[in-house]
C-alpha cells in the first residue's frame, strides 16, 4: 500500500507542475517583448547614425552663360552697384618735437640727495662753485641737464638738489657744485643748484604752482 505521505507529495508535485505549465506562456511572452524592444531601439539608433549626411559648405555655382554687369544672374534684372570697400581710418599721429633730453644718458639708478653718502656730500660742499645754463629740466620726470659756461659735457641735475623757489627752465643761469655719480664715480652731477638769473621772456613756475613771467 502506498502511504498517505507519498500520496500527498505526489499531489503537491502535480499541482506545481500544473501551475508552472500555466505560467510558462506568460514568462515566455514577457521575455520575448523585452528582447524585441531592445533590438528595435538598437536598430533605430543605428539607422539614425547611418542617415546622417555630411553637409558641404556653401559654394557659388558658376553658370555657363555670363551675365552683363549690373544684372542679376537669375533673371537678368538690374541690381544696385556694389559699394566700395571700407577703409580703416587710423588716428593721425602728431608730429612731436624732439625732446631736449634725447641723446643724454640718464644715470640708473637716479642719484638723489637721499641716496648720497655723507662723505660725498661733504666733498661736494667743500668744492668750488661753477656757473652754467639750464639746458632742459622736466618737473614730472624730476631731472634735467646743465650746460657749463666754461664748456664741457652737460651735467646731470636731480630735482632734490635744487635750492630756491623757482623750477628751473631752459635758459636760466645757475650756479652749482659737482659731485661724482656712484658706483664708478666717473661722471659728475650738479648739486646745490641755485638760479641766479631767470631767462628773459619766459614763464617760470614756483614749486607751489604759481606762474610768473620774467
Backbone as CSV, one residue per row, in Angstrom:
resi,resn,N_x,N_y,N_z,CA_x,CA_y,CA_z,C_x,C_y,C_z
1,UNK,0.845,-1.193,0.000,0.000,0.000,0.000,0.899,1.268,0.000
2,UNK,0.374,2.217,-0.728,1.102,3.490,-0.763,0.719,4.296,0.449
3,UNK,1.720,4.845,1.076,1.472,5.589,2.317,0.786,6.913,2.006
4,UNK,0.048,7.461,2.950,-0.629,8.751,2.698,0.353,9.889,2.427
5,UNK,1.560,9.808,2.962,2.540,10.898,2.746,2.953,10.955,1.295
6,UNK,3.213,9.786,0.696,3.611,9.756,-0.705,2.483,10.254,-1.592
7,UNK,1.261,9.895,-1.202,0.117,10.359,-1.996,0.025,11.891,-1.943
8,UNK,0.187,12.437,-0.755,0.127,13.895,-0.601,1.261,14.587,-1.359
9,UNK,2.465,14.000,-1.320,3.607,14.567,-2.034,3.390,14.550,-3.535
10,UNK,2.807,13.438,-4.038,2.539,13.356,-5.468,1.520,14.404,-5.879
11,UNK,0.530,14.635,-5.049,-0.472,15.640,-5.377,0.143,17.036,-5.440
12,UNK,1.027,17.335,-4.463,1.670,18.648,-4.461,2.529,18.852,-5.702
13,UNK,3.247,17.829,-6.072,4.115,17.934,-7.257,3.294,18.146,-8.516
14,UNK,2.204,17.409,-8.613,1.350,17.557,-9.788,0.738,18.952,-9.849
15,UNK,0.381,19.517,-8.702,-0.172,20.865,-8.670,0.883,21.903,-9.095
16,UNK,2.085,21.707,-8.613,3.161,22.638,-9.015,3.434,22.561,-10.507
17,UNK,3.478,21.357,-11.040,3.715,21.225,-12.478,2.603,21.877,-13.277
18,UNK,1.380,21.740,-12.771,0.256,22.347,-13.484,0.359,23.875,-13.454
19,UNK,0.723,24.441,-12.286,0.870,25.892,-12.188,2.021,26.407,-13.062
20,UNK,3.124,25.669,-13.103,4.270,26.068,-13.934,3.903,26.041,-15.412
21,UNK,3.146,25.008,-15.802,2.717,24.923,-17.201,1.768,26.045,-17.566
22,UNK,0.998,26.506,-16.573,0.106,27.638,-16.841,0.868,28.957,-16.928
23,UNK,1.897,29.146,-16.084,2.653,30.397,-16.079,3.721,30.460,-17.153
24,UNK,4.076,29.359,-17.734,5.148,29.325,-18.729,4.866,30.214,-19.927
25,UNK,3.675,30.204,-20.489,3.417,31.108,-21.633,3.558,32.585,-21.265
26,UNK,3.202,32.945,-20.017,3.324,34.358,-19.600,4.787,34.792,-19.527
27,UNK,5.628,33.948,-18.927,7.052,34.282,-18.850,7.684,34.360,-20.240
28,UNK,7.285,33.434,-21.100,7.825,33.454,-22.456,7.420,34.723,-23.190
29,UNK,6.175,35.159,-23.046,5.692,36.364,-23.697,6.441,37.592,-23.181
30,UNK,6.683,37.664,-21.865,7.385,38.808,-21.281,8.825,38.885,-21.776
31,UNK,9.506,37.765,-21.818,10.903,37.748,-22.280,10.993,38.139,-23.746
32,UNK,10.076,37.644,-24.558,10.089,37.980,-25.986,9.858,39.476,-26.209
33,UNK,8.969,40.078,-25.431,8.720,41.518,-25.581,9.950,42.349,-25.202
34,UNK,10.622,41.901,-24.137,11.833,42.633,-23.723,12.899,42.568,-24.805
35,UNK,13.104,41.387,-25.354,14.111,41.220,-26.404,13.738,42.017,-27.646
36,UNK,12.453,42.024,-27.995,12.022,42.745,-29.190,12.193,44.259,-29.018
37,UNK,11.868,44.782,-27.830,12.037,46.218,-27.590,13.508,46.611,-27.631
38,UNK,14.365,45.783,-27.076,15.798,46.085,-27.067,16.353,46.148,-28.480
39,UNK,16.033,45.139,-29.291,16.566,45.099,-30.653,15.985,46.205,-31.511
40,UNK,14.741,46.571,-31.291,14.131,47.647,-32.080,14.785,48.995,-31.766
41,UNK,15.069,49.253,-30.476,15.736,50.506,-30.116,17.151,50.571,-30.670
42,UNK,17.869,49.438,-30.621,19.235,49.409,-31.179,19.233,49.649,-32.671
43,UNK,18.272,49.038,-33.360,18.192,49.204,-34.806,17.835,50.632,-35.177
44,UNK,16.992,51.281,-34.368,16.594,52.654,-34.648,17.767,53.612,-34.485
45,UNK,18.552,53.411,-33.414,19.714,54.283,-33.211,20.744,54.107,-34.311
46,UNK,20.939,52.870,-34.762,21.890,52.631,-35.852,21.421,53.267,-37.150
47,UNK,20.112,53.209,-37.378,19.593,53.802,-38.610,19.727,55.316,-38.594
48,UNK,19.545,55.924,-37.402,19.718,57.371,-37.316,21.156,57.785,-37.566
49,UNK,22.106,57.005,-37.050,23.510,57.321,-37.285,23.895,57.152,-38.738
50,UNK,23.307,56.176,-39.386,23.652,55.924,-40.795,23.029,56.938,-41.723
51,UNK,21.886,57.556,-41.314,21.226,58.522,-42.186,21.821,59.919,-42.097
52,UNK,22.740,60.167,-41.156,23.379,61.474,-41.078,24.289,61.684,-42.277
53,UNK,24.111,62.798,-42.951,24.876,63.091,-44.148,25.763,64.303,-43.889
54,UNK,26.878,64.332,-44.563,27.790,65.464,-44.476,27.254,66.606,-45.327
55,UNK,27.077,67.756,-44.699,26.568,68.922,-45.403,27.755,69.761,-45.846
56,UNK,28.039,69.823,-47.125,29.205,70.588,-47.594,28.964,72.080,-47.432
57,UNK,30.034,72.865,-47.331,29.872,74.321,-47.239,29.266,74.889,-48.500
58,UNK,28.720,76.076,-48.327,28.037,76.719,-49.442,29.031,77.051,-50.545
59,UNK,28.683,76.716,-51.743,29.520,77.006,-52.907,28.707,77.781,-53.938
60,UNK,29.369,78.716,-54.572,28.728,79.507,-55.627,28.924,78.790,-56.945
61,UNK,27.827,78.433,-57.540,27.898,77.727,-58.824,28.000,78.746,-59.939
62,UNK,28.990,78.557,-60.790,29.192,79.446,-61.926,28.357,78.963,-63.092
63,UNK,27.532,79.834,-63.645,26.698,79.458,-64.779,27.495,79.563,-66.062
64,UNK,27.065,78.819,-67.046,27.778,78.817,-68.327,27.521,80.085,-69.113
65,UNK,26.335,80.734,-68.862,26.010,81.949,-69.611,26.373,83.153,-68.763
66,UNK,27.388,83.852,-69.125,27.760,85.033,-68.328,26.706,86.111,-68.447
67,UNK,26.518,86.819,-67.381,25.546,87.906,-67.360,26.266,89.218,-67.500
68,UNK,25.568,90.195,-67.992,26.154,91.510,-68.171,26.317,92.183,-66.821
69,UNK,27.259,93.080,-66.705,27.466,93.743,-65.410,26.250,94.578,-65.036
70,UNK,25.909,94.527,-63.763,24.774,95.291,-63.274,23.462,94.555,-63.353
71,UNK,23.473,93.266,-63.736,22.250,92.476,-63.815,22.346,91.291,-62.905
72,UNK,21.201,90.779,-62.477,21.148,89.626,-61.599,21.410,88.366,-62.391
73,UNK,22.150,87.383,-61.876,22.450,86.181,-62.642,21.238,85.286,-62.838
74,UNK,20.140,85.461,-62.102,18.997,84.560,-62.218,18.023,85.022,-63.289
75,UNK,17.551,86.261,-63.183,16.543,86.719,-64.124,16.986,87.906,-64.958
76,UNK,18.226,88.344,-64.787,18.713,89.449,-65.597,18.227,90.809,-65.160
77,UNK,17.589,90.910,-63.990,17.097,92.195,-63.516,18.257,93.031,-63.015
78,UNK,18.183,94.349,-63.155,19.297,95.202,-62.706,19.440,95.163,-61.193
79,UNK,20.665,95.240,-60.730,20.961,95.253,-59.304,21.761,96.496,-58.995
80,UNK,21.777,96.856,-57.728,22.485,98.058,-57.319,23.988,97.818,-57.380
81,UNK,24.762,98.812,-57.753,26.227,98.630,-57.802,26.771,98.383,-56.411
82,UNK,27.846,97.604,-56.351,28.468,97.285,-55.075,29.169,98.519,-54.516
83,UNK,29.054,98.677,-53.192,29.700,99.800,-52.531,31.194,99.539,-52.421
84,UNK,32.010,100.559,-52.487,33.462,100.358,-52.386,33.832,99.832,-51.005
85,UNK,34.897,99.070,-50.904,35.299,98.531,-49.594,35.651,99.652,-48.628
86,UNK,35.286,99.437,-47.384,35.559,100.430,-46.360,37.022,100.351,-45.927
87,UNK,37.566,101.493,-45.721,38.954,101.563,-45.272,38.981,101.935,-43.798
88,UNK,39.952,101.401,-43.093,40.107,101.666,-41.669,40.845,102.984,-41.488
89,UNK,40.124,103.932,-40.871,40.707,105.247,-40.645,41.452,105.247,-39.323
90,UNK,42.753,105.224,-39.381,43.578,105.254,-38.180,43.808,106.696,-37.756
91,UNK,43.908,106.911,-36.449,44.168,108.292,-35.999,45.533,108.781,-36.459
92,UNK,45.555,110.011,-36.872,46.801,110.596,-37.365,47.744,110.855,-36.203
93,UNK,48.960,110.497,-36.411,49.975,110.712,-35.368,50.462,112.157,-35.429
94,UNK,50.553,112.740,-34.262,51.019,114.118,-34.196,52.538,114.188,-34.354
95,UNK,52.958,115.227,-35.034,54.393,115.461,-35.197,54.929,116.064,-33.905
96,UNK,55.636,115.245,-33.165,56.164,115.696,-31.886,57.559,116.306,-32.073
97,UNK,57.773,117.366,-31.356,59.086,117.997,-31.406,60.090,117.135,-30.652
98,UNK,61.305,117.097,-31.098,62.295,116.259,-30.416,62.520,116.707,-28.984
99,UNK,62.618,115.764,-28.081,62.819,116.069,-26.677,64.232,116.599,-26.460
100,UNK,64.388,117.659,-25.645,65.752,118.176,-25.384,66.605,117.192,-24.609
101,UNK,65.989,116.217,-23.925,66.759,115.232,-23.167,67.169,114.039,-24.011
102,UNK,66.696,114.004,-25.275,67.071,112.896,-26.141,68.561,112.966,-26.465
103,UNK,69.209,111.874,-26.337,70.639,111.807,-26.584,71.471,111.889,-25.327
104,UNK,70.848,112.183,-24.173,71.558,112.222,-22.914,71.394,110.901,-22.180
105,UNK,72.424,110.484,-21.530,72.413,109.237,-20.780,71.997,109.520,-19.337
106,UNK,70.833,108.982,-18.952,70.323,109.191,-17.597,70.948,108.145,-16.677
107,UNK,71.561,108.571,-15.568,72.132,107.579,-14.631,71.047,106.664,-14.075
108,UNK,71.401,105.422,-13.891,70.476,104.443,-13.325,71.210,103.601,-12.287
109,UNK,70.712,103.575,-11.037,69.560,104.323,-10.523,69.864,105.800,-10.380
110,UNK,68.786,106.612,-10.308,68.973,108.054,-10.237,69.676,108.436,-8.932
111,UNK,70.769,109.180,-9.020,71.456,109.633,-7.792,70.712,110.814,-7.179
112,UNK,70.219,110.658,-5.997,69.474,111.700,-5.306,70.224,112.130,-4.044
113,UNK,69.742,113.212,-3.429,70.358,113.682,-2.192,70.172,112.659,-1.065
114,UNK,69.056,111.937,-1.083,68.800,110.960,-0.029,69.724,109.763,-0.123
115,UNK,70.040,109.334,-1.347,70.890,108.146,-1.524,72.377,108.481,-1.495
116,UNK,72.726,109.765,-1.432,74.137,110.147,-1.445,74.755,109.921,-0.065
117,UNK,75.992,109.459,-0.063,76.684,109.228,1.203,77.088,110.557,1.850
118,UNK,77.320,110.507,3.145,77.689,111.724,3.876,79.047,112.240,3.430
119,UNK,79.973,111.327,3.174,81.309,111.755,2.743,81.267,112.431,1.384
120,UNK,80.415,111.930,0.470,80.300,112.559,-0.844,79.669,113.935,-0.734
121,UNK,78.704,114.081,0.173,78.086,115.396,0.388,79.091,116.402,0.939
122,UNK,79.938,115.946,1.847,80.945,116.836,2.418,81.954,117.256,1.357
123,UNK,82.409,116.331,0.543,83.378,116.667,-0.515,82.784,117.650,-1.517
124,UNK,81.489,117.468,-1.847,80.852,118.371,-2.811,80.686,119.766,-2.231
125,UNK,80.312,119.850,-0.953,80.115,121.178,-0.336,81.428,121.941,-0.189
126,UNK,82.533,121.236,-0.085,83.842,121.885,0.036,84.458,122.226,-1.322
127,UNK,83.827,121.808,-2.396,84.372,122.043,-3.725,84.041,123.426,-4.250
128,UNK,84.577,123.794,-5.410,84.347,125.123,-5.993,82.929,125.253,-6.551
129,UNK,82.546,126.506,-6.789,81.238,126.819,-7.362,81.408,127.070,-8.858
130,UNK,80.570,126.451,-9.656,80.619,126.585,-11.105,79.377,127.338,-11.593
131,UNK,79.491,127.868,-12.802,78.365,128.557,-13.430,77.951,127.795,-14.688
132,UNK,76.680,127.866,-14.947,76.169,127.178,-16.126,74.794,127.686,-16.514
133,UNK,74.254,127.120,-17.571,72.927,127.476,-18.083,72.074,126.215,-18.128
134,UNK,70.839,126.322,-17.641,69.928,125.166,-17.666,69.558,124.832,-19.115
135,UNK,69.943,123.672,-19.547,69.632,123.254,-20.912,68.224,122.701,-21.006
136,UNK,67.825,121.875,-20.043,66.486,121.298,-20.019,66.205,120.782,-18.617
137,UNK,64.923,120.800,-18.260,64.520,120.254,-16.963,63.047,119.868,-17.036
138,UNK,62.728,118.672,-16.530,61.356,118.165,-16.501,60.947,117.961,-15.045
139,UNK,59.946,118.723,-14.628,59.488,118.578,-13.248,58.796,117.243,-13.033
140,UNK,58.056,116.763,-14.042,57.361,115.487,-13.891,58.337,114.314,-13.799
141,UNK,59.427,114.382,-14.580,60.426,113.319,-14.527,61.404,113.503,-13.373
142,UNK,61.604,114.760,-12.955,62.451,115.017,-11.799,63.926,115.150,-12.102
143,UNK,64.295,115.464,-13.330,65.714,115.638,-13.630,65.876,116.479,-14.889
144,UNK,67.099,116.883,-15.140,67.424,117.679,-16.312,68.936,117.749,-16.472
145,UNK,69.395,118.749,-17.273,70.828,118.869,-17.552,71.217,120.345,-17.568
146,UNK,72.466,120.583,-17.181,73.055,121.925,-17.149,74.252,121.943,-18.099
147,UNK,74.338,123.019,-18.889,75.487,123.210,-19.772,76.484,124.143,-19.085
148,UNK,77.690,123.680,-18.814,78.674,124.543,-18.139,79.049,125.731,-19.018
149,UNK,79.327,126.885,-18.375,79.712,128.084,-19.115,81.099,127.934,-19.718
150,UNK,81.998,127.275,-18.994,83.368,127.121,-19.486,83.511,125.956,-20.448
151,UNK,82.420,125.370,-20.907,82.479,124.267,-21.856,82.527,122.924,-21.169
152,UNK,82.488,121.878,-21.956,82.499,120.534,-21.411,81.143,119.863,-21.585
153,UNK,81.072,118.608,-21.220,79.804,117.872,-21.387,78.732,118.376,-20.432
154,UNK,77.477,118.154,-20.796,76.361,118.545,-19.939,76.386,117.732,-18.641
155,UNK,75.919,118.351,-17.574,75.960,117.746,-16.244,74.541,117.418,-15.807
156,UNK,74.370,116.231,-15.257,73.065,115.766,-14.807,72.614,116.555,-13.578
157,UNK,71.296,116.834,-13.511,70.710,117.597,-12.412,69.472,116.852,-11.904
158,UNK,69.414,116.608,-10.593,68.244,115.971,-9.985,67.427,117.005,-9.222
159,UNK,66.129,116.774,-9.150,65.228,117.742,-8.542,65.507,117.940,-7.051
160,UNK,66.076,116.920,-6.399,66.336,117.031,-4.961,67.527,117.929,-4.645
161,UNK,68.314,118.301,-5.658,69.494,119.139,-5.426,69.268,120.589,-5.828
162,UNK,68.007,120.992,-6.064,67.706,122.369,-6.468,67.334,123.172,-5.225
163,UNK,67.923,124.347,-5.101,67.638,125.246,-3.993,67.010,126.524,-4.548
164,UNK,65.954,127.009,-3.899,65.251,128.193,-4.369,63.775,127.896,-4.555
165,UNK,63.034,128.926,-4.942,61.575,128.807,-5.053,61.090,128.576,-6.473
166,UNK,61.971,128.674,-7.476,61.552,128.526,-8.861,61.995,127.178,-9.441
167,UNK,61.162,126.668,-10.356,61.513,125.462,-11.108,62.429,125.872,-12.251
168,UNK,63.587,125.255,-12.406,64.490,125.659,-13.489,63.831,125.524,-14.854
169,UNK,64.090,126.495,-15.713,63.585,126.492,-17.086,64.761,126.649,-18.035
170,UNK,64.498,126.369,-19.288,65.563,126.443,-20.292,66.070,127.882,-20.413
171,UNK,67.377,128.052,-20.313,67.997,129.362,-20.437,68.298,130.041,-19.130
172,UNK,67.868,129.480,-17.999,68.171,130.096,-16.704,69.654,129.945,-16.371
173,UNK,70.235,131.019,-15.829,71.622,130.954,-15.372,71.649,130.430,-13.941
174,UNK,72.507,129.466,-13.699,72.552,128.806,-12.396,74.004,128.702,-11.929
175,UNK,74.145,128.517,-10.630,75.427,128.150,-10.028,75.255,126.790,-9.361
176,UNK,76.328,126.031,-9.306,76.237,124.670,-8.782,77.603,124.183,-8.346
177,UNK,77.597,123.113,-7.622,78.800,122.365,-7.289,78.656,120.968,-7.875
178,UNK,79.744,120.268,-7.960,79.724,118.963,-8.613,79.992,117.867,-7.591
179,UNK,79.443,116.709,-7.923,79.630,115.512,-7.091,79.696,114.321,-8.027
180,UNK,80.535,113.367,-7.715,80.675,112.176,-8.552,79.444,111.287,-8.413
181,UNK,79.144,110.567,-9.496,77.992,109.668,-9.537,78.476,108.251,-9.266
182,UNK,77.967,107.595,-8.204,78.364,106.208,-7.939,77.710,105.275,-8.962
183,UNK,78.177,104.028,-9.126,79.224,103.409,-8.294,80.640,103.585,-8.839
184,UNK,80.785,103.922,-10.145,82.119,104.027,-10.725,82.764,105.382,-10.456
185,UNK,81.937,106.386,-10.122,82.440,107.734,-9.834,83.219,108.320,-11.011
186,UNK,82.778,107.981,-12.227,83.429,108.509,-13.420,82.723,109.751,-13.948
187,UNK,81.409,109.871,-13.707,80.649,111.023,-14.177,80.299,111.914,-12.997
188,UNK,79.812,113.133,-13.322,79.503,114.120,-12.295,78.042,114.551,-12.413
189,UNK,77.512,115.009,-11.311,76.183,115.587,-11.275,76.233,116.896,-10.511
190,UNK,75.272,117.771,-10.807,75.232,119.082,-10.173,74.470,118.988,-8.852
191,UNK,75.033,119.605,-7.813,74.390,119.666,-6.501,74.388,121.116,-6.035
192,UNK,73.552,121.416,-5.055,73.412,122.780,-4.513,73.182,123.775,-5.644
193,UNK,72.212,123.454,-6.495,71.922,124.274,-7.673,71.067,125.468,-7.252
194,UNK,71.488,126.664,-7.671,70.761,127.888,-7.367,70.599,128.691,-8.653
195,UNK,69.395,129.233,-8.873,69.124,130.059,-10.051,69.544,131.486,-9.743
196,UNK,70.461,132.011,-10.525,70.949,133.389,-10.315,70.218,134.390,-11.207
197,UNK,69.877,134.012,-12.446,69.162,134.887,-13.355,68.135,134.063,-14.129
198,UNK,66.879,134.560,-14.103,65.816,133.892,-14.860,65.934,134.262,-16.333
199,UNK,65.619,133.293,-17.203,65.673,133.547,-18.643,64.627,134.589,-19.001
200,UNK,65.013,135.674,-19.680,64.050,136.739,-20.002,63.027,136.280,-21.031
201,UNK,61.793,136.780,-20.841,60.726,136.478,-21.795,60.152,135.092,-21.677
202,UNK,60.391,134.388,-20.608,59.869,133.021,-20.439,59.068,132.933,-19.156
203,UNK,58.152,131.989,-19.113,57.319,131.783,-17.946,58.027,130.842,-16.971
204,UNK,57.940,131.181,-15.711,58.554,130.363,-14.673,57.491,129.943,-13.669
205,UNK,57.675,128.778,-13.156,56.718,128.206,-12.207,57.401,128.017,-10.864
206,UNK,56.682,128.401,-9.818,57.191,128.159,-8.480,56.836,126.743,-8.049
207,UNK,57.490,126.282,-6.992,57.220,124.925,-6.526,55.794,124.804,-5.974
208,UNK,55.180,125.919,-5.621,53.798,125.890,-5.142,52.773,125.934,-6.252
209,UNK,53.231,126.164,-7.523,52.326,126.112,-8.665,51.994,127.457,-9.281
210,UNK,52.522,128.544,-8.789,52.249,129.867,-9.357,53.107,130.097,-10.608
211,UNK,52.513,130.740,-11.610,53.200,131.038,-12.876,53.601,132.504,-12.858
212,UNK,54.881,132.752,-13.164,55.420,134.111,-13.182,56.140,134.315,-14.515
213,UNK,55.871,135.451,-15.136,56.529,135.793,-16.412,57.673,136.740,-16.122
214,UNK,58.873,136.346,-16.554,60.049,137.173,-16.286,60.239,138.223,-17.384
